[in-house]
Amino acid sequence: MKLNKNQRRNFILPALLVVLALLGNLIISSTQASTTTPGASAATAGGEVIGWGYNGYGQVNIPAAAQSGVTAIAAGGYHSLALKSSMPTNAAPVALSKNVTISAGSGCTASVTAAQVNNGSYDPDGDSITLSLNSTGPFGIGSHNVTLTVTDSNGASSSATATVTVVDTTNPALACPSNITVYLPPNSMDTSAVVNYPAPTATDCSSVNITTSKASGSAFPVGTTTVNVTATDAAGKQSTCSFTVTVLYNFSGFFQPVDNLPAVNVANAGSAVPVKFSLSGNKGIAILAAGSPISQPLACGGGTPADIEETATATTSGLNYNATTDTYTYVWKTDKAWKGTCRQLNVKLNDGTSHVANFQFK
């Protein structure tokens, strides 16, 4: 069957509409126009629609809804068709970041993850997102700027910046010198000694200030002095340690008539025994520790007996110093009740040292 012009037009136009409808949403401007003077419309690369030519039947009148976002045009002498895509536009994700503070590790640095910097980033379309940082570290002590990038599953992305602050939260590693023991200068009246000790050391992620309760090069008195050391870093973190400085007398042992260990001195119970010794110079009378000397029972039978050949006349015990012989003498008044027993005499000095002698009483 042969179709006339109007029949062909009425057949082709609906068929074209069906094809375009399958491709997307249609915005249609059509007229029953004369075929003598055609009109034309076209879409630019930016999706804008333009028209030209004869417009007696509105072929090139462009409706507002068809003036933008058009992907294709079908135009002729009697109609103009504008095809708009039905595909939705992908919205970029929203990047939200936050500043973070992290503690430095043993190497005085720290690293950060994108999750730590993220502050609830999301995608308006509900697409899945991935997070990344331009740098994760390691960062040293102080503040560092980073960029958080959020990318959705369609490849769209956005970014936000944040500050990563690395702080020192670790106490300084402090080392004290070993305990120190020195002796007073010989043949002197000194009761203190100047002691220079090794400097304490400290390591930390920042600068460290070290203080001591008694400075190196100070005069330390007889006995044991504890030196307390404190290390404080720039963050205010502290560590402490301590060591001791002990200053001793030059005790050279007991002089006659008392014999030193392992001898056992044999004396009459109730006699006054002169216990003599030197500290290499006059150190004053206040050289004994509180309550010293003391004696306590001792099992007999050990050591080599040696008779006490010199005794003193005294009713009580007491200490004196002879500058001519540089000798201290402690007169020890024994008890008659000690007859047939053995005892150990302990002379404890105020430098903390103890010096003992064994006795058997007859």
C-alpha positions as CSV (number, residue, x, y, z in Angstrom):
1,M,0.0,0.0,0.0
2,K,1.4,3.4,-0.9
3,L,1.1,6.2,1.8
4,N,0.4,9.8,1.0
5,K,2.5,12.6,2.6
6,N,0.2,13.1,5.6
7,Q,0.0,9.4,6.2
8,R,3.8,9.1,6.1
9,R,4.1,12.0,8.6
10,N,1.5,10.5,10.9
11,F,3.3,7.2,10.8
12,I,6.9,8.4,11.2
13,L,6.4,10.9,14.0
14,P,4.9,8.4,16.5
15,A,7.6,5.9,15.6
16,L,10.3,8.4,16.3
17,L,8.7,9.3,19.6
18,V,8.7,5.7,20.7
19,V,12.4,5.4,19.8
20,L,13.3,8.6,21.7
21,A,11.1,7.6,24.7
22,L,13.2,4.4,25.0
23,L,16.3,6.5,25.2
24,G,15.2,9.1,27.8
25,N,12.6,11.7,28.8
26,L,11.2,13.8,25.9
27,I,10.4,17.4,25.7
28,I,8.4,17.8,22.4
29,S,7.4,20.9,20.4
30,S,5.4,19.9,17.2
31,T,3.0,21.5,14.8
32,Q,1.0,20.5,11.8
33,A,3.2,22.7,9.5
34,S,3.6,23.3,5.9
35,T,6.4,21.4,4.3
36,T,7.3,24.2,2.0
37,T,9.6,26.0,4.4
38,P,11.4,23.7,6.9
39,G,12.6,24.8,10.4
40,A,15.5,23.5,12.3
41,S,16.8,23.0,15.9
42,A,20.1,21.8,17.3
43,A,21.7,21.1,20.7
44,T,25.1,22.5,21.5
45,A,27.9,20.6,23.4
46,G,26.8,22.3,26.6
47,G,23.2,21.0,26.2
48,E,21.7,24.3,25.1
49,V,19.1,24.3,22.2
50,I,19.1,26.7,19.4
51,G,16.7,27.1,16.5
52,W,16.6,28.8,13.0
53,G,14.7,28.8,9.7
54,Y,11.1,29.3,8.9
55,N,8.9,29.3,12.1
56,G,5.4,29.7,10.7
57,Y,4.2,26.7,12.7
58,G,6.6,27.1,15.7
59,Q,9.1,24.6,14.5
60,V,11.9,26.6,16.1
61,N,10.1,27.9,19.1
62,I,12.1,26.4,22.0
63,P,10.1,25.7,25.2
64,A,11.8,26.7,28.5
65,A,12.0,23.1,29.6
66,A,13.9,22.2,26.4
67,Q,16.4,25.0,26.5
68,S,19.1,23.2,28.5
69,G,20.4,19.8,29.4
70,V,19.4,18.4,25.9
71,T,21.4,15.5,24.6
72,A,19.8,15.1,21.1
73,I,17.5,16.9,18.6
74,A,15.1,15.6,15.9
75,A,13.9,18.4,13.7
76,G,12.0,18.8,10.4
77,G,9.6,20.9,8.5
78,Y,6.7,20.0,10.7
79,H,8.2,19.3,14.2
80,S,11.2,19.7,16.6
81,L,12.0,17.0,19.2
82,A,14.4,17.6,22.2
83,L,15.8,14.5,24.1
84,K,16.9,15.0,27.7
85,S,18.9,12.3,29.5
86,S,17.2,10.6,32.4
87,M,20.6,9.7,34.1
88,P,20.9,11.4,37.5
89,T,23.9,13.7,38.2
90,N,26.5,12.3,40.7
91,A,27.0,14.6,43.6
92,A,30.6,14.9,45.1
93,P,31.1,13.5,48.6
94,V,31.4,16.0,51.5
95,A,34.8,15.9,53.3
96,L,34.7,16.8,57.0
97,S,37.9,16.8,59.0
98,K,39.0,17.5,62.6
99,N,42.3,18.4,64.3
100,V,43.9,15.6,66.3
101,T,46.5,15.4,69.0
102,I,48.5,12.2,69.3
103,S,51.3,11.1,71.6
104,A,54.8,10.6,70.3
105,G,56.2,7.0,70.5
106,S,59.6,5.8,71.6
107,G,61.2,7.3,68.5
108,C,59.8,10.7,69.3
109,T,57.4,10.5,66.3
110,A,53.9,9.4,65.6
111,S,51.7,8.5,62.6
112,V,48.1,9.2,62.0
113,T,45.3,7.5,60.0
114,A,42.6,9.0,57.8
115,A,40.0,7.6,60.1
116,Q,41.5,9.6,63.0
117,V,41.2,12.8,61.0
118,N,37.8,12.0,59.6
119,N,34.9,13.9,61.2
120,G,31.9,12.3,59.6
121,S,32.5,12.7,55.9
122,Y,29.6,11.4,53.8
123,D,28.2,11.1,50.3
124,P,24.9,12.9,49.5
125,D,23.9,10.1,47.1
126,G,24.6,7.4,49.6
127,D,27.6,6.1,47.6
128,S,30.3,4.2,49.4
129,I,33.4,6.4,50.2
130,T,37.1,5.9,50.8
131,L,39.3,8.1,52.9
132,S,43.0,8.9,52.3
133,L,45.6,11.4,53.6
134,N,48.3,13.1,51.6
135,S,50.7,12.1,54.4
136,T,50.3,9.7,57.4
137,G,53.7,10.5,59.0
138,P,55.7,9.7,60.9
139,F,55.6,13.2,62.3
140,G,57.9,14.8,64.8
141,I,57.0,16.8,67.9
142,G,54.9,19.8,66.9
143,S,52.0,20.7,64.5
144,H,51.6,19.4,61.0
145,N,49.0,20.1,58.3
146,V,47.4,17.2,56.4
147,T,44.8,16.9,53.7
148,L,41.9,14.4,53.9
149,T,40.5,13.3,50.6
150,V,37.1,11.6,50.3
151,T,36.3,9.7,47.1
152,D,33.0,8.1,46.2
153,S,32.4,4.9,44.3
154,N,31.9,6.9,41.1
155,G,35.3,8.7,41.3
156,A,34.0,12.1,42.6
157,S,36.1,13.5,45.5
158,S,36.4,16.4,47.8
159,S,39.1,17.4,50.4
160,A,39.5,19.1,53.8
161,T,42.5,20.1,55.8
162,A,43.4,19.3,59.4
163,T,46.2,19.9,61.9
164,V,48.0,16.9,63.5
165,T,49.7,17.8,66.7
166,V,52.3,15.4,68.1
167,V,53.0,15.9,71.8
168,D,55.5,14.4,74.2
169,T,53.7,12.4,76.9
170,T,56.6,10.2,78.0
171,N,58.7,10.9,81.1
172,P,62.4,11.5,80.5
173,A,64.7,8.5,80.7
174,L,66.9,9.4,83.7
175,A,70.1,7.7,84.9
176,C,71.9,8.4,88.2
177,P,75.5,7.8,89.0
178,S,76.4,4.7,91.1
179,N,76.7,5.2,94.9
180,I,79.9,6.8,95.9
181,T,82.2,6.2,98.9
182,V,85.1,8.5,99.9
183,Y,87.3,8.9,102.9
184,L,88.2,12.0,104.8
185,P,91.6,13.5,104.1
186,P,94.2,11.7,106.3
187,N,95.9,13.5,109.2
188,S,93.3,16.3,109.3
189,M,90.5,17.6,111.4
190,D,88.1,17.6,108.5
191,T,84.7,16.2,109.1
192,S,83.5,16.6,105.5
193,A,84.9,16.0,102.0
194,V,84.4,17.7,98.7
195,V,82.9,15.2,96.3
196,N,82.7,15.6,92.5
197,Y,80.3,13.0,91.1
198,P,79.5,12.1,87.5
199,A,76.6,14.1,86.0
200,P,73.3,12.4,85.9
201,T,72.0,11.9,82.3
202,A,68.6,12.1,80.7
203,T,67.2,11.5,77.2
204,D,63.8,12.7,76.0
205,C,61.9,13.9,72.9
206,S,62.5,17.5,74.0
207,S,65.0,19.5,76.1
208,V,65.5,18.3,79.6
209,N,66.4,20.2,82.8
210,I,68.2,18.2,85.5
211,T,68.3,19.4,89.1
212,T,70.0,17.8,92.1
213,S,69.4,18.2,95.8
214,K,73.2,18.6,96.4
215,A,75.5,19.8,93.6
216,S,78.6,18.0,92.5
217,G,81.6,19.7,94.1
218,S,79.8,20.3,97.3
219,A,81.2,19.4,100.8
220,F,79.5,16.2,102.0
221,P,79.5,15.5,105.8
222,V,80.6,12.3,107.5
223,G,78.1,9.6,106.9
224,T,75.7,8.9,104.1
225,T,74.0,11.7,102.1
226,T,71.2,10.9,99.6
227,V,71.3,13.0,96.4
228,N,67.9,13.3,94.8
229,V,67.9,14.0,91.1
230,T,64.9,15.3,89.0
231,A,64.7,15.5,85.3
232,T,61.9,17.8,83.8
233,D,61.3,17.9,80.0
234,A,59.7,20.7,78.0
235,A,56.2,19.2,78.4
236,G,56.6,19.2,82.2
237,K,57.0,15.5,82.5
238,Q,59.4,14.4,85.3
239,S,61.5,11.4,86.3
240,T,63.5,11.0,89.5
241,C,66.3,8.9,90.8
242,S,68.8,9.0,93.6
243,F,72.2,7.9,94.7
244,T,74.2,8.1,97.9
245,V,77.5,9.8,98.8
246,T,79.2,8.2,101.9
247,V,82.1,9.9,103.6
248,L,84.0,7.6,106.0
249,Y,86.6,8.1,108.7
250,N,90.1,6.5,108.2
251,F,89.6,3.8,110.9
252,S,92.8,1.7,111.1
253,G,91.6,-1.0,113.5
254,F,91.9,-1.4,117.3
255,F,95.2,-0.7,119.1
256,Q,96.7,-2.7,122.0
257,P,95.6,-3.9,124.4
258,V,92.7,-5.0,122.3
259,D,93.4,-7.5,119.5
260,N,91.4,-7.4,116.3
261,L,89.4,-10.3,114.8
262,P,89.8,-13.3,114.7
263,A,91.5,-13.0,118.1
264,V,89.4,-13.4,121.3
265,N,90.5,-11.0,124.1
266,V,90.6,-12.6,127.5
267,A,89.7,-10.1,130.3
268,N,88.6,-10.2,133.9
269,A,84.8,-9.6,134.3
270,G,84.2,-6.3,135.9
271,S,87.5,-4.7,134.7
272,A,87.7,-1.5,132.6
273,V,89.1,-2.2,129.2
274,P,90.8,0.6,127.2
275,V,89.6,0.3,123.6
276,K,91.9,2.4,121.5
277,F,91.8,3.5,117.8
278,S,92.7,6.3,115.5
279,L,90.7,8.2,112.8
280,S,93.8,9.9,111.3
281,G,93.3,13.3,113.0
282,N,91.1,14.9,115.7
283,K,87.5,14.6,114.5
284,G,86.0,15.7,117.8
285,I,84.4,13.7,120.5
286,A,81.0,13.3,118.7
287,I,82.2,10.4,116.6
288,L,80.1,7.6,118.0
289,A,76.7,6.7,116.7
290,A,73.8,7.0,119.1
291,G,73.9,4.2,121.8
292,S,77.4,3.1,120.7
293,P,79.3,1.1,121.8
294,I,77.2,-1.9,122.7
295,S,78.0,-5.5,123.5
296,Q,76.0,-8.7,123.1
297,P,76.5,-12.3,124.1
298,L,78.7,-14.5,121.9
299,A,79.2,-18.2,121.8
300,C,82.5,-19.1,123.3
301,G,85.0,-21.4,121.6
302,G,86.0,-19.6,118.4
303,G,89.2,-17.6,117.7
304,T,92.6,-17.5,119.4
305,P,92.6,-16.3,123.1
306,A,94.8,-13.3,123.8
307,D,95.0,-11.9,127.3
308,I,94.3,-8.2,127.9
309,E,97.5,-6.9,129.3
310,E,96.3,-3.4,130.1
311,T,93.3,-2.2,132.0
312,A,92.1,1.1,133.2
313,T,90.6,2.4,136.4
314,A,87.1,3.5,135.8
315,T,83.6,3.2,137.3
316,T,81.8,4.1,134.1
317,S,82.5,4.0,130.4
318,G,83.6,7.0,128.4
319,L,85.5,8.4,125.4
320,N,88.5,10.7,125.2
321,Y,91.1,11.8,122.5
322,N,94.9,12.2,122.9
323,A,96.2,14.7,120.3
324,T,99.8,13.7,121.0
325,T,99.3,10.1,120.0
326,D,96.3,10.8,117.7
327,T,94.4,8.2,119.6
328,Y,90.8,7.8,120.7
329,T,90.3,5.7,123.9
330,Y,87.0,4.4,124.9
331,V,87.1,2.9,128.4
332,W,84.7,0.0,128.5
333,K,83.5,-0.9,132.0
334,T,82.6,-4.6,131.9
335,D,80.2,-6.4,134.3
336,K,81.3,-8.9,136.9
337,A,78.2,-11.0,136.0
338,W,79.8,-11.7,132.6
339,K,82.4,-14.1,134.2
340,G,82.6,-17.4,132.3
341,T,80.8,-15.9,129.2
342,C,81.9,-14.4,125.9
343,R,80.7,-11.1,124.4
344,Q,81.2,-9.1,121.2
345,L,81.9,-5.4,121.5
346,N,80.5,-3.2,118.7
347,V,81.9,0.3,118.3
348,K,79.7,2.0,115.7
349,L,80.9,5.3,114.4
350,N,78.6,8.1,113.1
351,D,79.9,7.5,109.6
352,G,77.7,4.3,109.7
353,T,80.6,1.8,110.0
354,S,80.8,-0.8,112.8
355,H,84.0,-2.2,114.2
356,V,83.8,-5.3,116.5
357,A,86.1,-7.2,118.9
358,N,85.4,-10.4,120.7
359,F,86.0,-11.0,124.5
360,Q,86.0,-13.9,126.9
361,F,85.6,-13.1,130.6
362,K,87.2,-15.0,133.4
